Amino acid sequence: MHSLLTDSWDRAWTGVGAHGDGYTARDAVLGSYGDASRRYHSLQHLQECLALFESVRGLCERPAEVEVALWFHDAIYVLTSSLNEEHSAQWAREVLLQAGVQLGTADYVGELILATKHSALPDRQDAKVLVDVDLSILGADKERFDEYERQIRDEYAFVPQPAFVQKRREILQSLLARPSIYGTPEMQRRFEDRARANLSLAVDALA
């Protein structure tokens, strides 16, 4: 995975017009994903997202910005906070501006990261691709999806079981209630049916 991370960072960093190699920032971001408190929002998640992005970057209008947003979308993840995306977006914006990236580009990356709050369906193509990649775990094979569900529970082990079950069911049911879980036709073809099957089984298991 070292080559994946290096190639992805270098391509995205130069693609947005950043100066230098940015490796200090990259290593800080990797350090955040590697925090021991993370079970799902970890290096595994980042690597899975970047690996999938390799095959769908052609769907993007501004692929470098989407790739940078992928790197930073969970860079800050405090389990008790509802502002992780805002803080991650701010971190990305500060890093890019310090590296000489144009303000409009830095702001665009920040806006993309905010789309991963999943509070509303994105309407811009790049945000759709980013969100689809982030949600691709829902359409994973059963073994990986089951692992994902365990990782989420482990990550929120401090939440009492009744409260966790209620909130988790609400989240999964809200995804199932969408006309489509994925915003791009490509990802719908690849993941929609399996995601709905996975989510339905997960909701039933939480009953």
C-alpha positions in Angstrom: 0.0 0.0 0.0 3.0 2.3 0.3 3.1 2.8 -3.4 -0.6 3.6 -3.5 -0.3 6.2 -0.8 2.8 7.8 -2.3 1.5 7.9 -5.9 -1.9 9.2 -4.8 -0.4 12.0 -2.6 2.1 13.1 -5.2 -0.5 13.2 -8.0 -3.0 15.1 -5.9 -0.5 17.5 -4.4 1.0 18.5 -7.7 -2.5 18.5 -9.3 -3.8 21.2 -7.1 -0.7 23.3 -7.7 0.9 22.9 -4.2 4.5 23.7 -3.8 7.1 21.3 -2.4 6.3 17.6 -1.8 4.0 18.2 1.2 5.3 15.1 3.0 5.2 16.8 6.4 1.5 17.4 5.9 1.0 13.9 4.4 2.7 12.2 7.4 0.6 14.2 9.8 -2.6 13.1 8.0 -1.4 9.5 8.0 -0.7 9.8 11.7 -4.2 10.9 12.4 -5.7 8.0 10.5 -3.4 5.7 12.4 -4.6 6.8 15.8 -5.2 3.8 18.1 -8.8 4.9 18.9 -9.9 4.4 15.3 -11.3 1.1 14.3 -13.1 1.9 11.0 -12.1 5.5 10.2 -8.5 4.3 9.9 -5.7 3.8 7.5 -7.6 0.8 6.1 -10.5 3.1 5.2 -8.2 5.7 3.6 -6.4 3.0 1.6 -9.7 1.4 0.4 -11.0 4.8 -0.7 -7.8 5.7 -2.6 -7.7 2.3 -4.3 -11.3 2.6 -5.5 -10.6 6.2 -6.6 -8.0 4.9 -9.0 -10.8 3.4 -11.1 -13.3 6.2 -11.0 -11.1 9.4 -11.1 -12.1 9.7 -14.7 -15.6 10.6 -13.5 -14.4 13.7 -11.8 -14.4 17.3 -13.2 -11.5 18.2 -11.0 -9.9 14.9 -10.0 -6.9 16.4 -8.1 -9.2 18.3 -5.7 -11.4 15.2 -5.1 -8.3 13.1 -4.3 -7.0 15.7 -1.8 -10.4 15.8 -0.3 -10.3 12.0 0.1 -7.1 12.3 2.0 -8.5 14.8 4.4 -12.1 13.8 4.7 -11.6 11.9 8.0 -8.3 13.4 8.9 -9.9 14.8 12.1 -12.2 12.3 13.7 -13.1 12.9 17.3 -15.7 10.3 18.3 -17.7 12.7 20.5 -17.7 15.6 18.0 -20.2 16.5 15.4 -17.8 18.9 13.7 -15.2 16.5 12.3 -15.9 17.3 8.7 -15.7 21.1 9.4 -12.4 20.7 11.2 -11.0 18.3 8.6 -12.0 20.8 5.9 -10.3 23.6 7.7 -7.1 21.6 8.2 -7.0 20.8 4.5 -7.7 24.4 3.5 -4.9 25.7 5.8 -2.4 23.1 4.5 -3.1 23.9 0.9 -3.0 27.7 1.4 0.4 27.4 3.2 1.6 25.4 0.2 0.7 28.2 -2.2 -2.5 26.7 -3.6 -5.0 29.2 -4.9 -7.8 30.3 -2.6 -10.5 29.1 -4.9 -9.0 25.6 -5.1 -8.5 25.3 -1.3 -12.1 26.4 -0.7 -13.3 23.9 -3.3 -11.5 21.0 -1.5 -13.0 22.2 1.8 -16.5 22.2 0.3 -16.0 18.7 -1.0 -15.0 17.5 2.4 -18.1 19.0 4.0 -20.2 16.8 1.6 -19.0 13.7 3.5 -21.2 14.7 6.4 -23.9 12.8 4.4 -26.5 15.2 5.7 -27.8 15.8 2.1 -27.4 14.3 -1.3 -24.7 16.1 -3.2 -25.6 17.8 -6.5 -22.2 18.5 -7.9 -20.4 15.8 -9.8 -17.2 15.8 -7.9 -19.0 15.7 -4.6 -21.1 12.8 -5.8 -17.9 10.8 -6.7 -16.3 11.6 -3.3 -19.4 10.6 -1.4 -19.9 7.5 -3.4 -16.3 6.4 -2.7 -16.7 7.1 1.0 -19.9 5.0 1.0 -18.5 2.2 -1.1 -18.0 0.1 2.1 -21.8 -0.4 2.2 -21.6 -2.4 -1.1 -18.6 -4.5 0.0 -18.8 -8.3 0.1 -20.4 -9.7 3.1 -17.2 -10.6 5.0 -15.9 -7.0 4.6 -19.2 -5.4 5.4 -19.6 -7.5 8.6 -16.1 -6.5 9.6 -17.0 -2.8 9.0 -20.1 -3.2 11.3 -17.9 -4.7 14.0 -15.4 -1.9 13.5 -18.0 0.8 13.9 -19.3 -0.9 17.1 -15.7 -1.1 18.5 -15.1 2.5 17.6 -18.1 3.6 19.6 -17.6 1.0 22.4 -18.2 3.8 25.0 -21.8 4.1 23.8 -24.2 1.9 25.8 -25.7 -0.9 23.6 -29.4 0.3 23.6 -28.4 3.8 22.6 -26.0 2.5 19.9 -28.6 0.2 18.5 -31.2 2.9 18.2 -28.8 5.4 16.6 -27.2 2.9 14.3 -30.6 1.7 13.0 -31.6 5.3 12.3 -28.5 5.9 10.3 -28.8 2.7 8.3 -32.5 3.1 7.7 -32.0 6.7 6.5 -29.6 5.3 3.9 -32.0 2.7 2.8 -34.8 5.3 2.5 -32.8 7.2 -0.2 -34.0 6.8 -3.8 -30.5 5.8 -4.5 -27.6 5.3 -2.1 -25.0 6.3 -4.8 -25.1 9.5 -6.8 -23.2 8.3 -10.0 -24.5 5.7 -12.4 -21.1 3.9 -12.3 -21.2 3.4 -8.6 -24.9 2.5 -8.7 -24.1 -0.3 -11.1 -21.2 -1.5 -9.0 -22.6 -1.2 -5.4 -26.3 -0.3 -5.1 -27.9 -3.7 -5.0 -25.3 -5.2 -2.7 -25.4 -2.2 -0.4 -29.1 -2.4 0.0 -28.9 -6.1 0.8 -26.1 -5.5 3.3 -28.0 -2.6 5.0 -31.2 -4.6 5.2 -29.5 -7.5 6.9 -27.7 -5.1 9.3 -31.0 -3.4 10.2 -32.6 -6.7 10.9 -29.7 -7.8 13.0 -30.1 -4.7 15.2 -33.9 -5.3 15.7 
